[in-house]
Amino acid sequence: MYLRKWMRIAGKFLLLSCIAGTAAGADDQNTLAANSPSVWLNAGSYSHHFSRDKDFREDNVGIGAEAWLSDDHALMAGTFINSDRTRSHYVAYQWRPLHWHPANIAVGAGITLGAFDGYPRYRNGAWFPAALPVITVEYKRIGVNIFVVPTISNRLDGAIAVQVKVRVW
């Protein structure tokens, strides 16, 4: 079951990689600083919920974009099918003040401040603000955002969300 989910995610990632390679060509730059601003696309995320006994959707397919204005500041927006099996939308600002570069891999940490909708138990699906800790890992045109979604009792179940992304500009 998990193998099938990971194969679907890998297929989406491969498709986005092909689009990125075609749209932008080969690039030897490893970090955002070398080429800011930059644009990244993702195909949703995969979430691993802290409550394993509930029937959550963990393959949260969608489309999203993030525009990095500098190493520390990005604007994000997108839509996906959430873990409650309903459509969600988001707009966010990501602040990433911490940076490391082990082996030419750009690693950053910070917080994503945004607005989300589509969760039936939280404000009946209406928009709500959220602050999510984030770690990013990027190498050339491939990257990953790792978010921590907090549990909010009787409204939102917490998870670790992994979002694979490709740089298109």
Buried (B, 14 or more C-beta within 10 A) or exposed (E): EEEEEEEBBEEBBEEBBEEBBEEBEEBEEBBBBEEEEBBBBBBBBBBEBEEEEEEBBBBBBBBBBBBBEEBBBBBBBBBBBBBBEEEBBBEBEBBBEEBEEEEEBBBBBBBBBBEBBBBEEBEEBEBBEBEBEBBBBBBBBBBBBBBBBEEBEEEBBBBBBBBBBBBBB
